[in-house]
Amino acid sequence: MASVWSRRDFFGRLGWSGFGIVSLATLLAGMRSSFPRVLFKPDTTFKAGIPDDFGIGEVSEKFKKDFRVWIVRDEKGFYALYAKCTHLGCTPRWLTAENKFKCPCHGSGFYRSGVNFEGPAPRPLERVRITLTEEGELLVDVGVKYRSERGDWGKPGSYLTV
């Protein structure tokens, strides 16, 4: 019995099939590129708990991993420091024994207040907004930053008096 397709027919159909698959893939990729990929920004605020959860003189690192924030309590109130070195953006570490923040990348040092005193960091750490909710919990907003050199540290929200 003779074959229905000759070798020429077989390779011709194989070639057209490959062309069709590549064309379909190109069309689908073109359609996909017409729909933008939207990245949703995570919420920048979080509740840190009640003020009594923090001891006076304590630098809390509870929120450093998730929100990149230290919450510092002093005798008069609270402030929240953004854990990003102002030199190249590394995450400094809190050294309790030395009572300072130290950047592991290039050695910048910051006092407990966030003011830089050693290394290449050109300015102090940034503070983020810290307020109280109606329920009496600390509310930290990482989306609002206060820079010392602009005089922002005196603005409401950069420091919470309790």
Secondary structure, DSSP 4 states (H G I P E B T S, - for coil): ---SS-HHHHHHHHHHHHHHHHHHHHHHHHHHHTS--PPPPPP-EEEEE-GGGS-TT-EE-TTHHHH-EEEEE-SSEEEEEE---TTT----EEETTTTEEE-TTT--EE-TTS-EEESS--SPPPEEEEEE-TTS-EEEEEEEEE-GGGTGGGSTTSSEE-
